[in-house]
Amino acid sequence: MNSVFISLAFRMTTGLAALVSVTESIIAEFLMKYGEKAKVVLKSAYELMNEYRVSGKELAGHFDFRGLIGKLEEVGLRYNPSQLLRIMERDYGIIETSYRTTAKRWYVFTDPDAVGRVLEKYVDFPGKMGLLKDPELEVLKLQIKAINIDALYAKVKRLASKGFLTVIDEEMIRDIVFNDLPLVARVLKSVLKYEELFQDFISKAITVMRLMDELTTKSSKTTVKELYLSKEAKAGRAV
């Protein structure tokens, strides 16, 4: 990568001050190329490093893969950052693997101070507002939490597994169709522009809508059948 060669040239010709500047430009280039996903992963890794430092424990690096997964889940993102970490290490030299086994992997930042300075420019930290510089993204995160797609997904899956729908089931289906699905659809439409960040929500929301389509069809057939049986019963009593 050209930026890496530029960094090496500055190391040789202009000293430490220029090196820091170029290191920051490389990190900024990474963030600009890979967008919001890169900001979230880098910010989470940097915060994890600071948390580990406060603990005072002897650790194998600045942050670990497993801890990073947990940190991402704390902000509502179920995302495997392995590919981004590979890019950060191999293509940009932002991190290095410090320890690796079959079950664990630790990383160190090659220049933690430069990472911190760049994140200050691109991302807000808890000392400011604790929000990424993308209000729409933050609102979407809140809406996704409010929807609780996991609970709705489980409820719809349970209804779909039933061979026969009761009156209570019918009422539940109507409630989901008129109260839950409009909100799910509106949020789903918005999160598609952040597809890689919200893959779990998108997948479950689409499944919920597909199953609800099947359930409403089953519901209408059940209602027609019940009406038919009711008429038959009345006709039998009349005879």
ROFI-181007 format. One record per residue (C-alpha): chain; residue in three letters; residue number from 0; x, y, z. Coordinates in Angstrom, 1 decimal. Example, Ala and Ser with C-alpha at 12.3 -4.5 7.8 and 13.67 -1.06 7.14 Angstrom:
% residues 2
+-------+-----+-----+--------+--------+--------+
! chain ! res !   n !     px !     py !     pz !
+-------+-----+-----+--------+--------+--------+
!     A ! ALA !   0 !   12.3 !   -4.5 !    7.8 !
!     A ! SER !   1 !   13.7 !   -1.1 !    7.1 !
+-------+-----+-----+--------+--------+--------+
//
This chain:
% residues 239
+-------+-----+-----+--------+--------+--------+
! chain ! res !   n !     px !     py !     pz !
+-------+-----+-----+--------+--------+--------+
!     A ! MET !   0 !    0.0 !    0.0 !    0.0 !
!     A ! ASN !   1 !    1.3 !    3.5 !   -1.0 !
!     A ! SER !   2 !    0.5 !    5.0 !    2.4 !
!     A ! VAL !   3 !    2.7 !    2.5 !    4.2 !
!     A ! PHE !   4 !    5.6 !    3.3 !    1.9 !
!     A ! ILE !   5 !    5.0 !    7.0 !    2.5 !
!     A ! SER !   6 !    5.1 !    6.3 !    6.3 !
!     A ! LEU !   7 !    8.4 !    4.5 !    5.9 !
!     A ! ALA !   8 !    9.8 !    7.5 !    3.9 !
!     A ! PHE !   9 !    8.8 !    9.9 !    6.6 !
!     A ! ARG !  10 !   10.5 !    7.8 !    9.3 !
!     A ! MET !  11 !   13.7 !    8.0 !    7.4 !
!     A ! THR !  12 !   13.6 !   11.7 !    6.5 !
!     A ! THR !  13 !   11.6 !   13.8 !    8.8 !
!     A ! GLY !  14 !   11.7 !   12.3 !   12.3 !
!     A ! LEU !  15 !    9.2 !   11.4 !   15.0 !
!     A ! ALA !  16 !    6.8 !   14.4 !   14.6 !
!     A ! ALA !  17 !    6.2 !   13.6 !   10.9 !
!     A ! LEU !  18 !    5.9 !    9.9 !   11.7 !
!     A ! VAL !  19 !    3.0 !   10.5 !   14.1 !
!     A ! SER !  20 !    1.3 !   12.7 !   11.5 !
!     A ! VAL !  21 !    1.6 !   10.0 !    8.8 !
!     A ! THR !  22 !    0.5 !    7.3 !   11.2 !
!     A ! GLU !  23 !   -2.6 !    9.3 !   11.9 !
!     A ! SER !  24 !   -3.2 !    9.7 !    8.2 !
!     A ! ILE !  25 !   -3.0 !    6.0 !    7.7 !
!     A ! ILE !  26 !   -5.5 !    5.3 !   10.5 !
!     A ! ALA !  27 !   -7.8 !    8.0 !    9.1 !
!     A ! GLU !  28 !   -7.5 !    6.5 !    5.6 !
!     A ! PHE !  29 !   -8.6 !    3.1 !    7.1 !
!     A ! LEU !  30 !  -11.6 !    4.7 !    8.8 !
!     A ! MET !  31 !  -12.7 !    6.6 !    5.7 !
!     A ! LYS !  32 !  -12.4 !    3.5 !    3.5 !
!     A ! TYR !  33 !  -14.2 !    1.1 !    5.7 !
!     A ! GLY !  34 !  -16.7 !    3.5 !    7.2 !
!     A ! GLU !  35 !  -18.9 !    3.2 !   10.3 !
!     A ! LYS !  36 !  -18.1 !   -0.4 !   10.8 !
!     A ! ALA !  37 !  -14.4 !    0.4 !   11.1 !
!     A ! LYS !  38 !  -15.1 !    3.3 !   13.5 !
!     A ! VAL !  39 !  -17.1 !    1.0 !   15.8 !
!     A ! VAL !  40 !  -14.5 !   -1.8 !   15.8 !
!     A ! LEU !  41 !  -11.5 !    0.6 !   16.3 !
!     A ! LYS !  42 !  -13.3 !    2.6 !   19.0 !
!     A ! SER !  43 !  -14.3 !   -0.6 !   20.9 !
!     A ! ALA !  44 !  -10.8 !   -2.0 !   20.7 !
!     A ! TYR !  45 !   -9.3 !    1.2 !   22.0 !
!     A ! GLU !  46 !  -11.8 !    1.5 !   24.9 !
!     A ! LEU !  47 !  -11.1 !   -2.2 !   25.7 !
!     A ! MET !  48 !   -7.4 !   -1.4 !   25.9 !
!     A ! ASN !  49 !   -8.1 !    1.4 !   28.4 !
!     A ! GLU !  50 !  -10.4 !   -0.8 !   30.5 !
!     A ! TYR !  51 !   -7.7 !   -3.5 !   30.7 !
!     A ! ARG !  52 !   -5.1 !   -0.9 !   31.7 !
!     A ! VAL !  53 !   -7.2 !    0.3 !   34.6 !
!     A ! SER !  54 !   -7.5 !   -3.2 !   35.8 !
!     A ! GLY !  55 !   -3.8 !   -3.4 !   36.4 !
!     A ! LYS !  56 !   -3.6 !   -7.0 !   35.3 !
!     A ! GLU !  57 !   -0.6 !   -8.4 !   33.4 !
!     A ! LEU !  58 !   -2.1 !   -9.2 !   30.0 !
!     A ! ALA !  59 !   -0.8 !  -10.5 !   26.7 !
!     A ! GLY !  60 !   -1.7 !   -7.4 !   24.7 !
!     A ! HIS !  61 !   -3.8 !   -4.3 !   24.5 !
!     A ! PHE !  62 !   -7.0 !   -6.1 !   23.7 !
!     A ! ASP !  63 !   -8.2 !   -9.6 !   22.8 !
!     A ! PHE !  64 !  -10.6 !  -11.0 !   20.2 !
!     A ! ARG !  65 !  -13.0 !  -12.5 !   22.6 !
!     A ! GLY !  66 !  -13.2 !   -9.3 !   24.7 !
!     A ! LEU !  67 !  -13.7 !   -7.2 !   21.5 !
!     A ! ILE !  68 !  -16.7 !   -9.4 !   20.5 !
!     A ! GLY !  69 !  -18.2 !   -8.8 !   24.0 !
!     A ! LYS !  70 !  -17.5 !   -5.0 !   23.7 !
!     A ! LEU !  71 !  -19.3 !   -4.9 !   20.3 !
!     A ! GLU !  72 !  -22.3 !   -6.8 !   21.8 !
!     A ! GLU !  73 !  -22.5 !   -4.1 !   24.5 !
!     A ! VAL !  74 !  -23.4 !   -1.5 !   21.9 !
!     A ! GLY !  75 !  -25.9 !   -3.9 !   20.2 !
!     A ! LEU !  76 !  -23.7 !   -5.2 !   17.4 !
!     A ! ARG !  77 !  -23.4 !   -8.9 !   16.7 !
!     A ! TYR !  78 !  -20.5 !   -8.8 !   14.3 !
!     A ! ASN !  79 !  -17.4 !  -10.9 !   13.7 !
!     A ! PRO !  80 !  -14.5 !   -8.4 !   13.3 !
!     A ! SER !  81 !  -11.9 !  -10.9 !   12.2 !
!     A ! GLN !  82 !  -11.7 !   -9.7 !    8.7 !
!     A ! LEU !  83 !  -11.4 !   -6.0 !    9.7 !
!     A ! LEU !  84 !   -8.7 !   -6.9 !   12.3 !
!     A ! ARG !  85 !   -6.8 !   -8.7 !    9.5 !
!     A ! ILE !  86 !   -7.0 !   -5.6 !    7.3 !
!     A ! MET !  87 !   -5.9 !   -3.4 !   10.2 !
!     A ! GLU !  88 !   -2.9 !   -5.6 !   10.8 !
!     A ! ARG !  89 !   -1.8 !   -6.7 !    7.3 !
!     A ! ASP !  90 !   -2.8 !   -3.7 !    5.2 !
!     A ! TYR !  91 !   -2.4 !   -0.7 !    7.5 !
!     A ! GLY !  92 !   -0.1 !   -1.8 !   10.3 !
!     A ! ILE !  93 !   -2.4 !   -0.3 !   13.0 !
!     A ! ILE !  94 !   -2.3 !   -3.4 !   15.1 !
!     A ! GLU !  95 !    0.0 !   -6.4 !   15.6 !
!     A ! THR !  96 !   -0.8 !   -9.9 !   17.0 !
!     A ! SER !  97 !    1.0 !  -10.2 !   20.3 !
!     A ! TYR !  98 !   -0.2 !  -13.6 !   21.4 !
!     A ! ARG !  99 !   -2.0 !  -16.4 !   19.7 !
!     A ! THR ! 100 !   -3.3 !  -19.9 !   20.5 !
!     A ! THR ! 101 !   -6.1 !  -22.0 !   19.1 !
!     A ! ALA ! 102 !   -8.5 !  -20.5 !   21.6 !
!     A ! LYS ! 103 !   -7.1 !  -17.0 !   22.2 !
!     A ! ARG ! 104 !   -5.7 !  -14.1 !   20.2 !
!     A ! TRP ! 105 !   -4.3 !  -10.8 !   21.6 !
!     A ! TYR ! 106 !   -3.4 !   -7.7 !   19.7 !
!     A ! VAL ! 107 !   -1.4 !   -4.5 !   20.4 !
!     A ! PHE ! 108 !   -1.7 !   -1.1 !   18.8 !
!     A ! THR ! 109 !    1.5 !   -0.1 !   17.1 !
!     A ! ASP ! 110 !    0.8 !    3.5 !   18.1 !
!     A ! PRO ! 111 !   -2.0 !    3.8 !   20.7 !
!     A ! ASP ! 112 !   -1.6 !    7.6 !   21.0 !
!     A ! ALA ! 113 !   -2.1 !    8.1 !   17.3 !
!     A ! VAL ! 114 !   -5.2 !    5.9 !   17.4 !
!     A ! GLY ! 115 !   -6.6 !    8.0 !   20.3 !
!     A ! ARG ! 116 !   -6.0 !   11.2 !   18.5 !
!     A ! VAL ! 117 !   -7.7 !   10.0 !   15.3 !
!     A ! LEU ! 118 !  -10.7 !    8.7 !   17.2 !
!     A ! GLU ! 119 !  -11.1 !   12.0 !   18.9 !
!     A ! LYS ! 120 !  -11.4 !   13.6 !   15.4 !
!     A ! TYR ! 121 !  -13.8 !   11.0 !   14.0 !
!     A ! VAL ! 122 !  -15.6 !    9.6 !   17.0 !
!     A ! ASP ! 123 !  -17.1 !   11.1 !   20.2 !
!     A ! PHE ! 124 !  -16.0 !    9.4 !   23.4 !
!     A ! PRO ! 125 !  -17.9 !    9.1 !   26.8 !
!     A ! GLY ! 126 !  -16.1 !   12.3 !   28.0 !
!     A ! LYS ! 127 !  -18.1 !   14.2 !   25.3 !
!     A ! MET ! 128 !  -21.4 !   12.7 !   24.5 !
!     A ! GLY ! 129 !  -20.6 !    9.0 !   24.3 !
!     A ! LEU ! 130 !  -22.1 !    8.9 !   20.8 !
!     A ! LEU ! 131 !  -20.7 !    8.2 !   17.4 !
!     A ! LYS ! 132 !  -20.8 !   11.2 !   15.1 !
!     A ! ASP ! 133 !  -23.8 !    9.8 !   13.3 !
!     A ! PRO ! 134 !  -27.1 !   10.7 !   15.0 !
!     A ! GLU ! 135 !  -29.2 !    8.6 !   12.7 !
!     A ! LEU ! 136 !  -27.1 !    5.5 !   13.6 !
!     A ! GLU ! 137 !  -27.6 !    6.2 !   17.3 !
!     A ! VAL ! 138 !  -31.3 !    6.5 !   16.9 !
!     A ! LEU ! 139 !  -31.4 !    3.3 !   15.0 !
!     A ! LYS ! 140 !  -29.6 !    1.5 !   17.8 !
!     A ! LEU ! 141 !  -32.1 !    2.8 !   20.3 !
!     A ! GLN ! 142 !  -35.1 !    1.8 !   18.1 !
!     A ! ILE ! 143 !  -33.6 !   -1.7 !   17.6 !
!     A ! LYS ! 144 !  -33.3 !   -2.2 !   21.4 !
!     A ! ALA ! 145 !  -36.9 !   -0.9 !   21.9 !
!     A ! ILE ! 146 !  -38.2 !   -3.4 !   19.3 !
!     A ! ASN ! 147 !  -36.5 !   -6.4 !   21.0 !
!     A ! ILE ! 148 !  -36.4 !   -8.4 !   17.8 !
!     A ! ASP ! 149 !  -35.3 !  -11.5 !   19.7 !
!     A ! ALA ! 150 !  -38.5 !  -11.7 !   21.7 !
!     A ! LEU ! 151 !  -40.7 !  -11.0 !   18.7 !
!     A ! TYR ! 152 !  -38.8 !  -13.6 !   16.6 !
!     A ! ALA ! 153 !  -39.3 !  -16.2 !   19.3 !
!     A ! LYS ! 154 !  -43.0 !  -15.4 !   19.6 !
!     A ! VAL ! 155 !  -43.6 !  -15.6 !   15.9 !
!     A ! LYS ! 156 !  -41.6 !  -18.9 !   15.6 !
!     A ! ARG ! 157 !  -43.7 !  -20.4 !   18.4 !
!     A ! LEU ! 158 !  -46.9 !  -19.4 !   16.6 !
!     A ! ALA ! 159 !  -45.7 !  -20.7 !   13.3 !
!     A ! SER ! 160 !  -44.9 !  -24.1 !   14.8 !
!     A ! LYS ! 161 !  -48.5 !  -24.6 !   15.9 !
!     A ! GLY ! 162 !  -50.7 !  -27.0 !   13.9 !
!     A ! PHE ! 163 !  -53.9 !  -25.2 !   14.9 !
!     A ! LEU ! 164 !  -54.4 !  -21.6 !   16.0 !
!     A ! THR ! 165 !  -56.6 !  -20.8 !   18.9 !
!     A ! VAL ! 166 !  -58.7 !  -17.6 !   19.4 !
!     A ! ILE ! 167 !  -55.9 !  -16.2 !   21.6 !
!     A ! ASP ! 168 !  -53.3 !  -17.0 !   18.9 !
!     A ! GLU ! 169 !  -55.5 !  -15.1 !   16.4 !
!     A ! GLU ! 170 !  -55.6 !  -12.1 !   18.6 !
!     A ! MET ! 171 !  -51.9 !  -12.2 !   19.1 !
!     A ! ILE ! 172 !  -51.3 !  -12.4 !   15.3 !
!     A ! ARG ! 173 !  -53.5 !   -9.3 !   14.8 !
!     A ! ASP ! 174 !  -51.7 !   -7.5 !   17.5 !
!     A ! ILE ! 175 !  -48.3 !   -8.2 !   15.9 !
!     A ! VAL ! 176 !  -49.5 !   -7.2 !   12.4 !
!     A ! PHE ! 177 !  -51.0 !   -3.9 !   13.5 !
!     A ! ASN ! 178 !  -48.6 !   -2.9 !   16.3 !
!     A ! ASP ! 179 !  -45.2 !   -4.6 !   15.9 !
!     A ! LEU ! 180 !  -44.7 !   -5.1 !   12.1 !
!     A ! PRO ! 181 !  -45.2 !   -1.4 !   11.0 !
!     A ! LEU ! 182 !  -42.4 !   -0.4 !   13.4 !
!     A ! VAL ! 183 !  -40.2 !   -3.3 !   12.4 !
!     A ! ALA ! 184 !  -40.7 !   -2.4 !    8.7 !
!     A ! ARG ! 185 !  -39.8 !    1.2 !    9.2 !
!     A ! VAL ! 186 !  -36.6 !    0.4 !   11.2 !
!     A ! LEU ! 187 !  -35.6 !   -2.3 !    8.7 !
!     A ! LYS ! 188 !  -35.8 !    0.1 !    5.8 !
!     A ! SER ! 189 !  -33.5 !    2.5 !    7.6 !
!     A ! VAL ! 190 !  -30.9 !   -0.1 !    8.8 !
!     A ! LEU ! 191 !  -30.3 !   -1.5 !    5.3 !
!     A ! LYS ! 192 !  -27.8 !    1.3 !    4.7 !
!     A ! TYR ! 193 !  -25.8 !   -0.1 !    7.7 !
!     A ! GLU ! 194 !  -26.3 !   -3.7 !    6.6 !
!     A ! GLU ! 195 !  -23.0 !   -5.0 !    7.9 !
!     A ! LEU ! 196 !  -23.6 !   -3.6 !   11.3 !
!     A ! PHE ! 197 !  -27.1 !   -5.0 !   11.8 !
!     A ! GLN ! 198 !  -27.0 !   -8.3 !   10.1 !
!     A ! ASP ! 199 !  -28.6 !  -10.2 !   13.0 !
!     A ! PHE ! 200 !  -31.6 !   -7.7 !   13.2 !
!     A ! ILE ! 201 !  -32.1 !   -7.7 !    9.4 !
!     A ! SER ! 202 !  -32.1 !  -11.5 !    9.2 !
!     A ! LYS ! 203 !  -34.6 !  -11.9 !   12.1 !
!     A ! ALA ! 204 !  -36.8 !   -9.0 !   10.9 !
!     A ! ILE ! 205 !  -37.1 !  -10.5 !    7.4 !
!     A ! THR ! 206 !  -37.8 !  -14.0 !    8.9 !
!     A ! VAL ! 207 !  -40.5 !  -12.5 !   11.2 !
!     A ! MET ! 208 !  -42.2 !  -10.8 !    8.2 !
!     A ! ARG ! 209 !  -42.1 !  -14.0 !    6.1 !
!     A ! LEU ! 210 !  -43.5 !  -16.1 !    9.0 !
!     A ! MET ! 211 !  -46.2 !  -13.5 !    9.6 !
!     A ! ASP ! 212 !  -47.3 !  -13.7 !    6.0 !
!     A ! GLU ! 213 !  -47.7 !  -17.5 !    6.4 !
!     A ! LEU ! 214 !  -49.5 !  -17.1 !    9.7 !
!     A ! THR ! 215 !  -52.0 !  -14.6 !    8.4 !
!     A ! THR ! 216 !  -52.8 !  -17.0 !    5.6 !
!     A ! LYS ! 217 !  -53.2 !  -19.9 !    8.1 !
!     A ! SER ! 218 !  -55.3 !  -17.6 !   10.3 !
!     A ! SER ! 219 !  -57.8 !  -16.7 !    7.6 !
!     A ! LYS ! 220 !  -58.1 !  -20.4 !    6.6 !
!     A ! THR ! 221 !  -58.7 !  -21.4 !   10.3 !
!     A ! THR ! 222 !  -61.4 !  -18.7 !   10.6 !
!     A ! VAL ! 223 !  -63.2 !  -19.9 !    7.5 !
!     A ! LYS ! 224 !  -63.0 !  -23.5 !    8.7 !
!     A ! GLU ! 225 !  -64.4 !  -22.5 !   12.1 !
!     A ! LEU ! 226 !  -67.3 !  -20.7 !   10.5 !
!     A ! TYR ! 227 !  -68.1 !  -23.7 !    8.3 !
!     A ! LEU ! 228 !  -68.0 !  -26.1 !   11.2 !
!     A ! SER ! 229 !  -70.2 !  -23.7 !   13.2 !
!     A ! LYS ! 230 !  -72.8 !  -23.7 !   10.5 !
!     A ! GLU ! 231 !  -72.6 !  -27.5 !   10.1 !
!     A ! ALA ! 232 !  -73.2 !  -27.8 !   13.9 !
!     A ! LYS ! 233 !  -76.1 !  -25.5 !   13.8 !
!     A ! ALA ! 234 !  -77.6 !  -27.4 !   10.8 !
!     A ! GLY ! 235 !  -77.2 !  -30.7 !   12.6 !
!     A ! ARG ! 236 !  -79.0 !  -29.4 !   15.7 !
!     A ! ALA ! 237 !  -81.8 !  -28.1 !   13.5 !
!     A ! VAL ! 238 !  -82.3 !  -31.6 !   12.1 !
+-------+-----+-----+--------+--------+--------+
//
